[in-house]
Amino acid sequence: MKKRLLTVITVLFLTAINTFAQTPMLKEYKVGHVFYVSLPDYLNKTIGLNSASIIQYKSTVKDIYGFIIEDTKEELSLAEMNYTSINEFYEDFIKDFVKDEEKRQVSKPQYQKKGDINFVECDVTYYDKEAKIEIYYLVGIVETKSSFYKVLSWTEADKKDKFKTDLQKILYSVKD
């Protein structure tokens, strides 16, 4: 008898809880996802370069820095930013990238496709008034099925030839 009474009370309690809920069901969301990148062993993960990035790396000894920013296609769509191609995403980004810096030069973009992943890269240089040196950026955009990644790596312009291949390896290693 006590078990039956306890069962009835439990059912009534659970029914009452569901009655007061705003929605009858909850929808589960997956937040974030794993992505992969390979860094040369002389670069270490760091913080403080860009708060919007998903990974930051540097070598103060070699004077190389970089970070990766992810823009998921779902988030872009919610913001009504529907890019039809990697070219369109790249053009929208590069037009404002260090646009106010002295002696800004942007090379012609180079496009590649590896499997289902699209890549674009270009060289950007400008004169940094504070540091009084020319800065070199390898700017890369990676398009996967779910995201666009901005891969930004930089060093002094006179070190470009020495490190560009390593910076390209970082760019072309990105996948999710």
Secondary structure by P-SEA (a helix, b strand, c coil): caaaaaaaaaaaaaaaaaaaccccbbbbbbcbbbbbbbbcccccccccccccccbbbbbcccccccbbbbbbaaaaaaaccccccaaaaaaaccccccccccccccccbbbbbcccbbbbbbbbbbbbccccbbbbbbbbbbbcccbbbbbbbbcccccccccaaaaaaaaaaccc
